[in-house]
Amino acid sequence: MTTIGCAELRENEIECDQDRYAVLGSLEGNSSLLEPGHLRERLIALDDLDAEWGDIDSKACGDLRSYERVQALRTRFEAANAELYETMRLEIVGGGRPRALCQWLQGSEIQDESQISLRGLGFDWRDELLSGVLQLREPDEPGLQLLPEMVPYQPTPVRHMLDLLAATALSEEDVFVDLGSGMGHVPLLISMVTGAQCLGIEVQAACVASARECAESLQLRSVRFIAQNAREADFSSGTVFYLYSPFRGSMLTGVLSLLRRESLGRAIKVCSLGPCTRIIANERWLTPRAQPDAGRVTVFDSRRPD
């Protein structure tokens, strides 16, 4: 490498260090970040710290002072968040609609959401908020060896849950069924916000155990979880069914056949997100409310039998 090349690299390193310290100084100087109403900004600030300083180690970098500053900021932000999360949890345990949680989630839609930004399967600060409220325990057992047609679990991003709620207008008369519910994020949130009866069906027993613990800790009586293969489950009480591409191939078509059988006796809705939407859109007994889109929630209504 030439001397010029080394000099350019060194200049880039200096600029990066300056940017990192500028981020740190800006966050330290913004006392408003600790106010209860600035949860969103704190969560974004924590992401910024991770992005700029996530790899910091006092021994490795030899910069003990910077290490202490970053750790102190994280501690203060996380303590402020934990206090707010506990307030929300107490409200949920007390029964009724979780006003504080709903205000944060619904307020975020008004602030910066658009039809375009709903697309995609990435996560944002709202997912951190829900995780802080639910406090789900990571399964302590090895994951079940998935069958070839099963898909590894990934939680639904919160913005898509909000879209699902708006599109289905769930009420206490509905029974919402999440097929492949994982650790239960969707049924837990819907149960809290709407009061609708919710059922999570998940083949991995360890995930079901974590979801049940969360529901019990929050005293949510309108949600339950069962460890079962979706092809063997009882769908007879469901009115709204949700699939975030939990399986594919013959397993998906088999479950859709079971849902079609349910639709012969009553009207149901099938909601989907991800690649399975393209398959569901081919079901002639279902009518999409909008152009099917794998990048956002699509709601299908069952057709009356001829």
Buried (B, 14 or more C-beta within 10 A) or exposed (E): EEEEEEEEEEEEEEEEEEEBBEBBEEBBEEEEBEEEEBBBBBBBBBBBBEEBBEEBEBEEEEBEEBBEBBBEBBEBBEEBBEEBBEEBBEBBEEEEEBEBBBEBBBEBBEEEEEEEEBBEBEBBBBBBBBBBBBBBBEBEEEEBEEEEBBBEBEBBBBBBBBBBBEBBEBEEEBBBBBBBBBBBBBBBBBBBBBBBBBBBBBBBBBBBBBBBBBBEBBEBEBBBBBBBBBBEBEBEEBBBBBBBBBBBEEBBBBBBEBBBEBBEEEEBBBBBBBEBBBBBBEBEBBEBEEEBBBBBBBBBBBBEEE
